[in-house]
């Protein structure tokens, strides 16, 4: 036990435990008030754990029977736990040490707090044991311990059930707050055409953005990330870039925000006016640079993504996690596991991560060779695993008709009039891509066009022009 290792008795409060158990014996309703707040193991004393189990068991097994000294001792005697709990005399003494039975919830809060302290103590000891265990995988141990710490923080407020009247009021108030502009529906993508369909990215959702290689899925995701991190209402986001370096991402961000040709930027071929625009853009980005947290380790392990995502949310308050892309995530399972099973496990884990952290996780994915070849891509084209489609709450497919393979075996091209409009500013000319909302768990599907300005590797709403 912990006291044997550190020489101190773990945190506990005998008076609160006695007062709570005595309160329930005096006022049965107190059990319903606190039962969802604490568990058997939250009590420190073994005898108190047995008495609590007896109270809960008696209520569950015989709901119509009043709980008192006689009924409880008889029940525990039948279960064979009365003697270990201290006997009938000790249980009878509990009611004599209750200041007031109306404070049952307060006593339960004290018990819960000391229980959390003991769990934290035990976790710290476990961390030390893991550090000295040569047989354990360090990354897996870090992920396990990090998950336990996160869970411990969430357990600080166990919560309670609610009846429908409270939930109705909550929903109505939430709608009114949204109407009044006091609350966002979700994390806005920064694109009105996309938000019109999805209402922003919802917390705990797994969002998949998929397309064939070189269609523009990274540019699309990065444009959304830039809008969130550097837009009108900047918010911190985490971006896991498994395909390109952090410096390459920032080059794209500067090209996006400054409307600077990316190739000219990378090659250093800038005239004076463009160079000044680059410096102005860079200076402006500094103000909110802390909102964009980049992790660019290639072939990063899934456990490391989970661990660092937790840190981003816990320490930096990030509101969305981007992963580019799922096919490059390194799964720690057996090397003999087929790739489609690995991707299935990764997909499930990312969905669990979104729910655990209560933030949207936006993950990029490729589609199969047939998707977008001579037809628009569909859900069945998602590469590597059908579990991606199943786990995702929202799937966005990018379709580029200019990359269609015609009957002659050649790549089809857009009609110039469909590509650009003379009414568009010169710096905004690009090509139309179809954005397909292929799956939305809590909304409708559909499609619309956006403008992809490849020179600046960014997307724009077409209706603005």
C-alpha positions in Angstrom: 0.0 0.0 0.0 1.1 3.6 -0.4 1.9 4.2 3.3 4.5 1.4 3.2 6.3 3.2 0.4 6.3 6.8 1.5 5.9 6.3 5.3 2.7 8.4 5.5 -1.0 7.5 5.8 -2.9 8.2 2.6 -5.5 11.1 2.7 -8.8 10.2 4.2 -11.5 11.6 6.5 -13.0 9.1 8.9 -15.4 11.7 10.4 -17.0 12.4 6.9 -17.3 8.6 6.2 -19.0 8.0 9.5 -21.3 11.1 9.1 -22.4 10.0 5.6 -23.2 6.4 6.6 -25.0 7.6 9.7 -27.0 10.2 7.7 -28.3 7.4 5.4 -29.4 5.4 8.4 -31.3 8.4 9.8 -32.7 9.6 6.5 -32.9 7.0 3.7 -33.4 9.7 1.0 -29.8 10.7 1.6 -28.7 7.6 -0.3 -30.4 8.7 -3.5 -28.8 12.1 -3.1 -25.2 10.8 -3.0 -25.2 7.4 -4.6 -24.1 8.8 -8.0 -21.4 10.9 -6.4 -19.2 8.2 -4.9 -18.3 4.5 -5.3 -17.4 1.8 -2.7 -13.7 2.3 -3.2 -14.0 6.0 -2.4 -14.3 5.0 1.3 -10.9 4.5 2.9 -11.8 2.2 5.8 -12.6 -1.4 4.8 -15.5 -1.6 7.3 -17.0 1.6 5.8 -16.7 0.1 2.3 -18.7 -3.0 3.5 -21.4 -0.9 5.2 -21.8 1.3 2.0 -22.0 -1.9 -0.1 -24.6 -3.2 2.3 -26.7 0.0 2.1 -26.6 0.1 -1.7 -27.2 -3.7 -2.0 -30.2 -3.5 0.4 -31.7 -0.7 -1.6 -31.3 -2.5 -4.9 -32.4 -5.9 -3.6 -35.3 -4.8 -1.5 -36.3 -1.3 -2.7 -39.6 -1.2 -0.7 -37.9 -2.0 2.6 -36.9 0.9 4.8 -33.2 1.0 5.7 -32.5 1.0 9.4 -30.2 -0.7 11.9 -32.2 -3.9 12.0 -32.7 -4.3 8.2 -29.1 -3.4 7.4 -27.5 -5.7 10.0 -29.7 -8.6 9.0 -28.9 -8.0 5.3 -25.1 -7.9 6.0 -25.3 -10.9 8.2 -26.8 -12.9 5.3 -24.0 -11.6 3.1 -21.4 -12.6 5.6 -19.9 -9.1 5.9 -21.3 -7.9 9.3 -18.5 -9.1 11.5 -15.7 -7.6 9.2 -17.6 -4.3 9.2 -17.4 -4.0 13.0 -20.6 -5.7 14.0 -24.1 -4.4 14.9 -22.7 -2.4 17.8 -20.4 -0.3 15.5 -23.2 0.2 12.9 -25.5 1.4 15.7 -22.9 3.9 16.8 -22.8 5.6 13.4 -26.0 7.6 14.0 -24.6 9.1 17.2 -21.8 10.8 15.3 -23.9 12.7 12.7 -23.9 16.5 13.1 -26.9 16.8 10.7 -28.3 14.3 8.1 -29.1 17.1 5.7 -25.4 17.6 4.9 -25.0 14.2 3.3 -23.9 15.7 -0.1 -21.3 17.8 1.7 -19.9 14.7 3.5 -19.9 12.8 0.1 -17.8 15.6 -1.5 -15.2 15.4 1.2 -15.0 11.6 0.8 -14.7 12.0 -3.0 -11.9 14.6 -2.7 -9.8 12.4 -0.4 -10.4 9.5 -2.7 -9.1 11.5 -5.6 -6.0 12.4 -3.6 -5.4 8.7 -2.8 -5.7 7.8 -6.5 -3.3 10.5 -7.4 -0.9 9.1 -4.8 -1.2 5.6 -6.2 -0.7 6.9 -9.7 2.5 8.7 -8.8 3.8 5.4 -7.3 2.8 3.6 -10.5 4.8 6.1 -12.5 7.8 5.3 -10.5 7.3 1.5 -10.9 6.9 1.9 -14.6 10.2 3.9 -14.8 12.1 1.0 -13.2 10.3 -1.7 -15.3 12.7 -2.7 -18.1 10.1 -4.9 -19.8 7.5 -2.1 -20.4 7.4 0.0 -23.5 8.0 3.6 -22.5 5.7 5.2 -25.0 2.8 2.8 -24.2 3.4 3.5 -20.5 3.3 7.3 -21.0 0.1 7.0 -22.9 -1.5 4.8 -20.2 -0.5 7.1 -17.4 -1.5 10.2 -19.3 -4.9 8.7 -20.0 -5.2 7.9 -16.3 -4.4 11.4 -15.3 -6.9 12.8 -17.8 -9.6 10.4 -16.5 -8.7 11.3 -12.9 -9.3 15.0 -13.7 -12.7 14.2 -15.2 -13.7 12.0 -12.3 -13.3 15.0 -10.0 -16.9 15.8 -11.0 -18.9 12.6 -11.3 -22.1 14.3 -12.3 -25.6 13.1 -11.9 -28.6 12.1 -14.0 -31.1 14.7 -15.1 -34.7 14.4 -15.9 -36.1 15.6 -19.2 -37.4 18.9 -17.8 -33.9 20.1 -17.1 -32.5 18.9 -20.4 -35.4 20.7 -22.3 -34.5 24.0 -20.5 -30.8 23.5 -21.3 -31.5 22.9 -25.0 -33.8 25.9 -25.3 -31.3 28.2 -23.5 -28.6 26.9 -25.7 -30.6 27.8 -28.9 -31.3 31.3 -27.6 -27.6 31.8 -26.8 -26.7 30.8 -30.3 -29.4 33.2 -31.7 -28.1 36.0 -29.6 -24.5 35.4 -30.7 -23.4 34.5 -27.2 -22.4 31.0 -28.1 -21.0 29.3 -31.2 -22.7 26.2 -32.8 -19.3 24.6 -33.2 -15.8 25.5 -34.2 -16.3 27.6 -37.4 -14.4 26.5 -40.4 -14.1 30.1 -41.5 -15.9 29.2 -44.8 -19.5 30.3 -45.0 -20.3 27.7 -47.7 -19.0 24.9 -45.5 -20.5 26.1 -42.2 -23.8 26.4 -44.0 -23.9 22.6 -44.3 -22.2 21.5 -41.1 -22.7 24.4 -38.7 -19.1 24.3 -37.6 -17.1 21.3 -36.3 -18.7 19.8 -33.2 -16.9 18.8 -30.1 -16.1 15.1 -29.8 -16.7 14.5 -33.5 -14.2 12.7 -35.8 -14.1 14.5 -39.1 -12.5 12.9 -42.2 -11.3 15.0 -45.2 -10.5 12.7 -48.1 -9.4 13.0 -51.7 -7.0 11.6 -54.2 -3.3 12.6 -54.0 -2.5 16.1 -55.0 -6.1 17.2 -55.2 -5.7 19.7 -52.3 -6.8 18.0 -49.1 -3.8 19.3 -47.1 -4.4 22.8 -48.5 -8.1 22.5 -47.6 -7.4 21.4 -44.1 -4.7 24.0 -43.6 -7.0 26.8 -44.9 -9.5 25.8 -42.2 -6.8 25.6 -39.6 -5.6 29.1 -40.6 -9.1 30.4 -40.4 -9.5 29.0 -36.9 -6.1 30.1 -35.5 -5.8 33.5 -37.2 -9.3 34.4 -38.1 -11.8 36.9 -36.7 -12.1 34.9 -33.5 -8.8 33.2 -33.2 -8.6 29.9 -31.2 -5.7 27.5 -30.6 -5.5 24.4 -32.6 -3.1 21.4 -32.8 -1.7 20.3 -36.2 0.0 16.9 -36.6 1.9 17.0 -39.9 3.2 13.6 -40.8 3.8 14.4 -44.4 5.7 17.7 -44.4 7.8 19.7 -42.0 6.6 22.5 -39.8 8.6 25.0 -41.8 6.8 23.9 -45.0 3.5 24.3 -43.3 4.4 27.9 -42.2 5.4 28.7 -45.8 1.9 27.7 -46.8 0.4 29.7 -44.1 2.3 32.8 -45.2 1.4 32.2 -48.8 -2.3 31.8 -47.8 -2.5 34.9 -45.6 -0.3 37.1 -47.7 -1.6 35.9 -51.1 2.0 35.2 -52.2 2.9 32.6 -54.8 4.2 29.6 -52.9 6.9 28.6 -55.4 8.2 32.2 -55.5 8.3 32.2 -51.7 10.1 28.9 -51.4 12.7 29.9 -54.1 13.2 33.4 -52.6 12.2 35.0 -55.9 10.3 38.0 -54.5 10.1 41.5 -55.8 10.2 44.4 -53.4 6.4 44.7 -53.1 5.9 41.0 -52.5 8.8 40.9 -50.0 7.2 43.7 -48.1 3.9 41.9 -48.1 5.6 38.7 -46.8 7.1 40.7 -43.9 3.8 42.4 -43.1 2.1 39.0 -43.1 4.7 37.4 -40.9 4.4 40.3 -38.4 0.6 39.9 -38.3 0.9 36.2 -37.8 3.2 36.7 -34.7 0.2 38.1 -32.8 -1.5 34.8 -32.7 1.4 32.5 -33.5 0.8 30.6 -30.2 -2.6 29.5 -31.6 -1.0 27.1 -34.1 0.8 24.2 -32.4 2.6 22.0 -34.9 3.9 18.5 -34.4 5.8 17.4 -37.5 7.5 14.1 -36.4 7.3 11.7 -39.4 5.8 8.3 -38.7 4.7 9.4 -35.3 3.1 6.6 -33.2 -0.6 6.6 -32.4 0.2 6.6 -28.7 2.3 9.7 -29.0 -0.5 11.5 -31.0 -2.9 10.7 -28.2 -0.5 11.8 -25.5 0.5 15.1 -27.1 -3.1 15.9 -28.1 -4.1 15.5 -24.4 -1.3 17.9 -23.5 -2.4 20.4 -26.1 -6.0 20.4 -24.8 -5.0 20.4 -21.1 -2.1 22.9 -21.2 -2.9 25.1 -24.2 -6.6 24.9 -24.5 -6.7 23.8 -28.1 -10.2 23.7 -29.7 -9.5 21.3 -32.6 -6.9 18.7 -33.6 -5.8 18.2 -37.2 -3.9 15.0 -38.4 -2.3 14.9 -41.8 -2.9 12.0 -42.5 -4.2 8.7 -41.2 -2.2 6.6 -43.6 1.1 7.7 -42.1 0.1 7.1 -38.4 2.3 4.3 -37.0 0.3 1.7 -35.1 2.0 -0.1 -32.2 0.2 -3.4 -32.7 1.8 -6.6 -33.9 3.8 -6.2 -37.1 1.9 -9.1 -38.6 -1.4 -7.3 -38.3 -2.9 -6.5 -41.8 -2.8 -2.8 -42.6 -6.6 -2.5 -42.9 -6.9 -3.8 -39.3 -4.3 -1.3 -38.1 -6.2 1.6 -39.8 -9.4 0.3 -38.2 -7.8 0.4 -34.8 -6.3 3.9 -35.5 -9.7 5.2 -36.6 -11.5 3.8 -33.5 -8.7 5.3 -31.3 -9.1 8.8 -32.9 -12.8 8.7 -32.4 -12.3 7.8 -28.7 -9.7 10.6 -28.4 -12.2 13.1 -29.8 -14.8 12.0 -27.2 -12.2 11.9 -24.4 -11.0 15.5 -25.1 -14.4 16.8 -26.2 -12.8 18.6 -29.2 -13.2 17.9 -33.0 -10.5 15.7 -34.5 -10.1 16.5 -38.2 -8.1 13.7 -39.9 -7.0 13.6 -43.6 -7.4 10.4 -45.6 -6.8 9.2 -49.2 -9.3 7.6 -51.4 -8.8 4.6 -53.6 -7.5 4.8 -57.2 -11.1 4.6 -58.6 -12.4 7.4 -56.5 -12.4 10.6 -58.7 -10.9 8.8 -61.7 -14.0 8.8 -63.9 -16.6 9.8 -61.3 -16.8 11.7 -58.1 -15.4 9.8 -55.0 -17.9 8.1 -52.7 -17.6 6.8 -49.1 -16.7 3.3 -50.3 -13.5 4.8 -51.8 -11.9 5.6 -48.5 -8.6 3.9 -48.5 -7.4 1.0 -46.2 -10.5 0.4 -44.0 -14.3 0.6 -44.0 -14.1 1.4 -40.3 -13.1 5.0 -41.2 -16.5 5.5 -42.7 -18.2 3.8 -39.7 -16.3 5.8 -37.0 -16.5 9.2 -38.6 -19.2 11.6 -37.7 -18.5 13.8 -40.7 -16.9 12.8 -44.0 -15.9 15.5 -46.5 -14.7 14.4 -50.0 -12.9 16.7 -52.4 -13.6 16.2 -56.1 -11.5 17.7 -58.9 -13.2 17.1 -62.3 -10.1 18.4 -64.0 -8.3 15.2 -63.0 -11.0 12.9 -64.6 -9.7 10.2 -67.0 -11.7 10.4 -70.2 -12.6 7.7 -72.6 -9.4 8.4 -74.5 -7.3 7.7 -71.4 -6.3 11.3 -71.0 -7.0 13.7 -68.2 -10.0 15.8 -68.9 -9.8 19.6 -68.4 -12.3 22.2 -67.2 -13.8 24.6 -69.6 -12.0 27.9 -69.1 -15.3 29.7 -68.4 -16.0 27.2 -65.6 -12.6 27.7 -64.1 -12.4 31.4 -63.7 -14.7 34.4 -63.9 -13.6 37.8 -65.3 -15.4 39.3 -62.3 -12.9 37.7 -59.9 -9.9 39.6 -58.8 -6.7 38.4 -60.6 -5.2 37.2 -57.3 -8.3 35.0 -56.7 -8.3 33.1 -59.9 -8.1 29.3 -59.6 -10.1 26.2 -60.3 -13.3 25.0 -58.8 -13.3 21.9 -56.6 -16.5 20.2 -55.5 -16.8 19.8 -51.8 -19.0 16.7 -51.1 -20.5 16.3 -47.6 -20.7 12.5 -48.0 -21.7 11.7 -44.4 -23.0 13.8 -41.6 -24.3 11.9 -38.6 -26.4 14.7 -37.3 -27.1 16.6 -40.5 -27.8 16.4 -44.2 -25.5 15.5 -47.1 -24.9 17.6 -50.2 -22.2 19.2 -52.4 -21.1 22.7 -53.3 -18.2 24.3 -55.1 -15.2 26.2 -53.7 -12.3 27.9 -55.4 -8.9 26.4 -55.0 -6.1 29.0 -55.6 -3.2 26.6 -56.1 -0.6 29.4 -56.3 -1.4 30.4 -52.7 -2.4 26.8 -51.7 -5.7 28.1 -50.2 -9.4 27.8 -50.7 -12.0 30.6 -51.0 -15.8 30.8 -50.9 -17.0 31.3 -54.5 -20.1 33.2 -53.5 -17.9 36.1 -52.3 -17.2 37.0 -55.9 
